[in-house]
Amino acid sequence: MLLIILSLIGLSFVQGLPGIVETVAGGGPSHKGKDSECNNFERSKDGVGSQARFNYPWGIAYDIHNNQVYVADCGCMDSEHRTDLIRRIDLKTHQVTTVAGSTQGFRDGFGHEAHFQHIAGILLDPELEMLYIADSGNNRIRVMYLSNYKVDTIAGLSSKGFVDQSVLSSHFNNPQSLALMRDKDSKRALFVSDTDNHAIRVIHLESDNTGDVKTIAGGNKGFKDGYKLNARFYFPTQITIDSLGQYVYISDHYNHAIRRLEISSGLVTTLTSEGFQIRLDKGAPSPATPTGRPVTIHYPEGIIYDPDYEALYVCEFQTHVIQVVNLKGFVKPLAGSGFQGRKDGVGQTAKFYHPSGMTFDRKSRRLFVSDQYNHLVRSISALGSKKKFLRVAKKAEQMITNKGSINTSSSSTQTMYIAGGFLLVMFGAVVIRPLFRLVYKLVNSEQSQNLLYRD
């Protein structure tokens, strides 16, 4: 009976293991000064791993066929060194290569001939081998073909506006994110978070990238659940679609909420938080809504859906945290201390500085995050990652094998606590060694992970 109780305690604790954060590429100094002020020196540089340099990276997309990550290196609008580039990271070698873009502006063309203006979200279409690009400063939606890095414009005009028409007659206002769905006839519906129009729009694309633009939800600033144009958003930033194509999940940035749009009906509901403005001070406790309920999401941006655990990963831009949100609105932290900084580590020991974009390698169970003000691309172990448990369990096992006594002030002991090491302290190595083996088997089953994040 004691072993069963210990096993359940250990399983619950290990299920809640935080994400392991590592730097994939990028280096150099972090942003200095106010958030609104650009650091005016040259940044973007190709290279391997920490020798590469990014310039306020934003959108990010994973290429499942080639094990690569594409990064929208969006530059800084007020710097003389402003560049807007599409960068590619080979995840095997960590080589960073610029594949499109040069100086800021607007021009279609091949590779470095193309010009962008403050690239925000990017989305990879593995079937057609193209990258969709939210060129926010140009108020346009563009594509880049991976075969030759040719960039074309498929929707929008240079001037800001809010017009539903054919793709090349439509108007957007600072579009920041894209999500793709195909119907049973393989026709594409490209969803757009039209951020400064406070709207979710869809581009119905034909095979030749012609089509039309339609607003499906929102269009006025505010906070309100409801159907289609009756719903209200307040700067919706990033979006993602579930694996069945039923819902669009929306980071409603200044409403501090995750919203859910049912595609078939156009109904917008709120998954978590209640939608209102707050001001966070460093070290301040989480504020409460007018009804007294705590705010559970702060300034959300990057968002991605995990079909294996029916959960969302969310970047909290202003509070420098990565959260996990299940489909009932329950929120748990995955990584980040809540304070700006720059540090690889586990869970709350890791630090970010305005994480913004996010993508997901489902096979390896790794998230990739653009750590914007650190000018880095980071990886985080996701739910179900074997790497997560193996690394910490190995550390605890070494402690059991090699140490007769435990120093509770050491950093290795803190790592052991993360893995449920308090059991080691309480009950000793003889009892806990077989327990770790049992917990490992349980933790690596899908059912055990689901207990925590689906309830």
C-alpha positions in Angstrom: 0.0 0.0 0.0 2.9 2.4 0.9 4.5 1.8 -2.5 1.2 2.5 -4.3 0.8 5.8 -2.5 4.4 6.7 -3.2 3.9 5.8 -6.8 0.9 8.0 -7.2 2.7 10.9 -5.5 5.7 10.5 -7.7 3.6 10.2 -10.8 1.7 13.4 -10.0 4.9 15.2 -9.3 6.7 14.0 -12.4 3.7 14.8 -14.6 4.1 18.3 -13.5 7.7 18.5 -14.5 8.5 21.9 -16.0 9.9 22.4 -19.5 13.7 22.2 -20.2 14.8 25.4 -21.9 17.8 25.5 -24.2 19.2 28.0 -26.6 19.1 26.8 -30.2 20.7 29.8 -32.0 21.6 33.4 -31.5 23.9 35.4 -29.3 25.2 38.9 -28.5 23.7 41.4 -26.0 20.1 41.5 -25.1 17.9 44.6 -25.5 18.8 47.5 -23.3 16.6 50.3 -22.1 12.8 50.9 -22.6 10.8 48.3 -24.6 9.8 51.1 -27.0 13.3 52.1 -27.8 15.4 50.3 -30.5 19.0 49.4 -29.8 20.7 51.0 -32.8 23.5 48.6 -33.9 23.9 45.9 -36.5 22.6 42.5 -35.4 21.6 40.0 -38.1 24.5 37.6 -39.0 24.6 34.1 -40.3 26.6 31.5 -38.4 26.4 28.4 -36.3 24.5 28.4 -33.0 25.7 31.1 -30.7 27.8 32.7 -33.4 24.6 33.7 -35.4 22.8 36.9 -34.6 19.1 37.8 -34.8 17.4 41.2 -34.8 14.2 41.0 -32.7 13.0 37.7 -34.1 9.2 37.3 -34.2 7.4 34.6 -36.3 8.7 31.1 -36.3 7.7 27.9 -38.3 8.9 24.3 -38.1 9.6 22.4 -41.3 8.8 18.8 -40.6 10.3 17.4 -43.8 13.7 18.9 -43.4 14.0 19.3 -39.6 14.5 23.0 -40.0 13.0 26.1 -38.4 12.2 29.3 -40.3 12.4 32.6 -38.4 11.0 36.0 -39.2 13.8 38.3 -38.2 11.6 41.3 -38.1 14.2 44.0 -37.3 13.6 47.3 -35.5 11.6 50.0 -37.2 13.5 53.0 -35.9 17.1 51.7 -36.4 19.4 52.6 -39.3 20.3 48.9 -39.2 16.8 47.8 -39.8 16.5 44.6 -41.8 13.6 42.3 -42.3 14.8 38.8 -43.1 13.6 35.2 -43.4 16.2 33.0 -41.7 16.6 29.2 -41.7 18.0 27.1 -38.8 19.2 23.6 -39.6 18.4 21.8 -36.3 21.0 19.2 -36.8 24.0 21.5 -37.3 22.4 24.7 -35.9 23.6 26.6 -38.9 21.6 29.8 -39.4 21.2 31.0 -43.1 19.4 34.0 -44.5 17.2 32.9 -47.4 15.1 36.0 -48.2 15.0 39.8 -47.5 17.7 42.5 -47.2 16.7 46.1 -46.3 13.2 47.1 -45.2 10.7 48.0 -47.8 8.4 46.3 -50.2 9.4 44.2 -53.2 8.7 40.8 -54.6 11.5 38.7 -55.9 14.0 35.9 -55.3 15.8 35.6 -52.0 17.7 38.8 -51.1 15.8 40.7 -53.9 12.7 40.6 -51.8 11.9 43.3 -49.2 9.7 43.2 -46.2 8.5 45.6 -43.6 8.3 44.3 -40.0 7.5 40.7 -40.6 5.3 39.2 -37.9 3.8 35.7 -38.1 5.0 33.0 -40.6 3.4 29.6 -41.3 4.8 26.7 -43.2 2.6 24.7 -45.6 4.4 21.3 -45.9 2.1 20.1 -48.7 2.8 22.9 -51.1 6.3 23.6 -49.6 5.7 27.3 -49.2 5.9 29.8 -46.3 3.0 32.2 -45.7 4.2 35.5 -44.3 2.3 38.2 -42.4 4.1 41.3 -43.6 2.6 43.5 -41.0 4.3 46.8 -41.8 3.3 46.5 -45.5 -0.3 45.3 -44.5 0.1 42.4 -46.9 0.1 38.6 -46.9 2.9 37.1 -48.8 4.3 33.7 -49.7 7.8 32.3 -50.1 8.4 29.1 -52.2 10.9 26.9 -50.4 12.2 25.5 -53.7 13.8 28.7 -54.9 12.9 31.3 -52.2 10.8 33.4 -54.5 8.6 35.8 -52.7 5.1 36.8 -54.0 2.3 38.9 -52.6 -1.1 37.2 -52.5 -3.3 39.6 -50.5 -3.6 43.2 -49.4 -2.5 46.6 -50.5 0.1 49.0 -49.0 -2.4 51.3 -47.3 -4.0 50.4 -44.0 -7.7 49.6 -44.3 -10.5 47.1 -43.6 -12.0 45.9 -46.9 -13.3 42.5 -47.8 -12.8 41.9 -51.6 -10.7 39.8 -53.9 -7.2 39.1 -52.5 -5.4 41.9 -54.3 -8.1 44.5 -53.6 -8.5 43.7 -49.9 -7.1 45.8 -47.1 -5.5 44.8 -43.8 -4.2 46.7 -40.8 -1.1 45.2 -39.3 -1.8 41.5 -39.8 0.3 39.5 -37.3 -0.5 35.8 -37.5 -1.7 33.0 -39.9 -3.3 29.6 -39.6 -4.2 27.2 -42.4 -7.0 24.7 -42.8 -7.9 22.5 -45.8 -11.5 21.3 -46.6 -12.4 17.9 -47.9 -11.6 19.1 -51.4 -8.1 20.3 -50.3 -9.1 23.9 -50.8 -7.2 26.2 -48.5 -8.6 28.6 -46.0 -5.9 30.9 -44.6 -7.0 32.5 -41.4 -5.5 35.9 -40.5 -5.4 37.8 -37.2 -5.8 41.3 -38.5 -4.5 42.8 -35.3 -5.2 46.5 -35.6 -8.6 45.9 -37.1 -9.4 43.7 -34.1 -10.7 41.0 -36.4 -10.2 37.5 -37.5 -10.4 37.1 -41.3 -10.1 34.3 -43.8 -8.6 34.1 -47.3 -10.1 31.5 -49.5 -7.3 30.5 -51.8 -7.5 28.7 -55.1 -4.6 26.7 -56.5 -3.1 29.7 -58.2 -3.3 31.8 -55.0 -6.2 33.9 -56.2 -9.3 34.1 -54.1 -11.2 36.4 -51.8 -11.0 37.8 -48.2 -13.8 37.7 -45.7 -14.1 38.9 -42.1 -15.5 36.1 -39.9 -15.3 37.5 -36.4 -14.7 40.9 -34.7 -13.9 44.2 -36.4 -14.3 46.5 -33.4 -12.1 47.0 -30.3 -13.5 45.6 -27.0 -14.3 42.5 -25.2 -17.4 40.5 -26.0 -18.3 36.9 -26.8 -20.8 36.4 -29.6 -21.4 35.3 -33.1 -19.2 36.6 -36.0 -19.1 40.4 -36.3 -20.8 40.8 -32.9 -17.8 39.5 -31.1 -15.1 41.9 -29.9 -11.3 41.6 -29.6 -8.6 43.9 -28.4 -5.5 43.5 -30.6 -5.7 39.7 -31.4 -2.1 38.7 -32.1 -1.4 35.1 -32.7 -3.7 32.3 -33.7 -3.7 28.5 -34.1 -6.2 25.8 -35.3 -7.0 22.5 -33.7 -6.2 19.3 -35.6 -9.9 18.7 -36.6 -10.3 22.1 -38.1 -13.2 22.9 -35.7 -11.8 25.9 -33.7 -9.4 28.8 -34.1 -7.7 29.7 -30.8 -6.8 33.4 -30.4 -4.3 35.2 -28.2 -6.4 38.3 -27.4 -3.5 40.4 -26.3 -4.9 43.4 -24.4 -7.9 41.5 -23.2 -5.4 39.1 -21.5 -7.5 36.2 -22.7 -7.5 33.1 -24.9 -10.5 33.1 -27.1 -12.1 30.3 -29.1 -13.8 30.8 -32.5 -16.0 27.9 -33.7 -15.4 27.9 -37.5 -18.7 26.3 -38.5 -20.9 28.7 -36.6 -18.7 31.8 -36.1 -19.3 31.7 -32.3 -16.6 33.3 -30.2 -16.2 32.3 -26.6 -13.6 32.9 -23.9 -11.4 30.0 -22.8 -9.5 31.7 -20.1 -9.5 35.1 -18.4 -12.3 37.6 -18.6 -11.1 40.3 -20.9 -10.0 43.7 -19.5 -6.9 45.9 -19.2 -4.5 45.4 -16.4 -1.1 46.8 -15.5 1.5 44.4 -14.1 4.3 45.6 -11.9 7.4 43.5 -11.3 6.9 41.2 -8.4 3.2 42.2 -8.0 0.7 39.4 -7.3 -1.6 38.3 -10.1 -4.4 40.8 -10.3 -8.1 39.8 -10.2 -10.9 40.5 -12.6 -13.8 42.6 -11.5 -15.6 39.5 -10.4 -12.7 38.6 -8.1 -11.4 35.7 -10.2 -7.7 35.7 -10.9 -6.3 36.6 -14.3 -4.7 33.5 -15.6 -3.1 34.8 -18.9 -1.2 38.0 -19.3 -0.5 39.7 -22.7 -0.6 36.4 -24.7 1.1 36.3 -28.1 2.6 33.1 -29.5 0.1 30.2 -29.4 0.2 26.6 -30.7 -2.2 23.6 -30.4 -0.9 20.2 -29.2 -3.3 17.5 -30.6 -1.7 14.7 -28.5 -2.7 16.3 -25.2 -5.5 18.6 -26.3 -3.7 21.6 -24.9 -2.4 25.0 -26.0 1.1 26.4 -25.4 1.0 30.2 -24.9 3.8 32.8 -24.8 3.1 35.6 -22.3 4.9 38.5 -23.8 5.0 40.9 -21.0 5.5 38.5 -18.2 8.2 36.4 -19.9 6.5 33.0 -19.3 5.4 30.0 -21.3 2.0 28.6 -20.2 0.1 25.4 -20.9 -3.7 25.8 -21.2 -6.0 22.9 -21.4 -9.3 23.1 -23.3 -11.3 23.8 -20.1 -9.2 26.9 -19.5 -7.0 25.4 -16.8 -3.5 27.1 -16.9 -0.1 25.7 -15.7 3.3 27.2 -16.2 5.8 25.4 -18.4 8.8 27.6 -18.3 10.0 31.1 -17.3 10.5 32.9 -14.0 8.0 35.8 -14.6 11.0 38.3 -14.7 12.9 39.3 -17.8 16.3 37.7 -18.2 18.4 35.3 -20.2 19.0 31.9 -18.9 18.6 28.3 -20.0 17.2 26.0 -17.3 14.3 24.0 -16.1 10.9 25.5 -15.5 11.0 28.7 -13.4 14.8 28.7 -13.4 14.8 29.6 -17.1 14.4 33.2 -18.2 13.0 34.9 -21.3 12.8 38.5 -22.5 9.5 39.0 -24.3 8.9 35.6 -25.9 6.7 36.2 -29.0 6.5 33.5 -31.7 6.1 29.7 -31.2 6.1 26.6 -33.3 6.0 22.9 -32.5 7.8 19.7 -33.5 5.3 17.1 -32.6 7.5 14.1 -33.2 10.3 15.2 -30.9 7.9 17.0 -28.5 9.8 20.2 -28.7 8.6 23.8 -28.8 10.6 26.5 -30.5 10.2 30.0 -29.3 11.5 33.3 -30.6 12.9 35.1 -27.5 12.5 38.5 -29.1 14.4 40.9 -26.9 17.1 38.4 -26.2 17.6 38.0 -30.0 17.5 34.2 -29.5 15.7 31.1 -30.7 15.0 28.8 -27.8 13.6 25.2 -27.5 11.4 23.9 -24.7 10.5 20.3 -24.0 6.7 19.9 -24.3 4.2 17.6 -22.6 5.1 14.0 -23.1 8.8 14.6 -23.8 11.0 11.7 -22.8 13.9 14.0 -22.7 12.2 15.9 -19.8 12.0 12.9 -17.5 15.2 11.1 -18.5 17.4 14.1 -17.9 16.1 14.8 -14.4 15.6 11.2 -13.4 19.2 10.4 -14.4 20.4 13.3 -12.2 18.4 11.9 -9.3 19.7 8.4 -10.0 23.3 9.6 -9.9 22.6 11.2 -6.5 21.2 7.9 -5.2 24.2 5.9 -6.5 27.0 8.3 -5.7 26.1 10.2 -2.5 25.5 8.8 0.9 24.2 12.1 2.2 22.3 14.9 0.6 23.1 18.6 0.8 19.7 20.3 0.6 21.3 23.6 -0.3 23.1 22.3 -3.4 21.9 23.0 -7.0 21.8 19.3 -7.7 19.4 18.8 -4.9 17.1 21.4 -6.3 17.1 19.5 -9.6 16.3 16.4 -7.6 13.3 18.2 -6.0 12.0 19.0 -9.5 11.9 15.3 -10.2 10.1 14.4 -7.0 13.3 14.2 -5.1 11.6 15.0 -1.9 10.7 11.3 -1.9 14.4 10.5 -1.9 15.0 12.7 1.1 12.0 11.3 3.0 12.3 7.5 2.2 15.8 6.8 1.1 17.4 5.2 -2.0 16.5 1.6 -1.3 12.8 2.3 -1.4 12.8 5.0 -4.1 15.1 3.4 -6.7 12.5 0.8 -7.9 9.8 3.5 -7.6 11.7 5.7 -10.1 11.7 2.8 -12.6 7.9 2.3 -12.1 7.2 6.0 -12.3 9.2 6.2 -15.5 7.0 3.6 -17.2 3.9 5.3 -16.0 4.9 8.8 -17.0 5.8 7.7 -20.6 2.2 6.5 -21.2 -0.2 8.9 -22.8 -2.8 8.2 -20.2 -0.7 9.4 -17.4 0.2 12.7 -19.0 -3.5 13.3 -19.8 -4.5 13.0 -16.1 -2.9 16.3 -15.3 -3.6 18.4 -18.4 -7.1 17.2 -19.4 -8.8 17.3 -16.0 
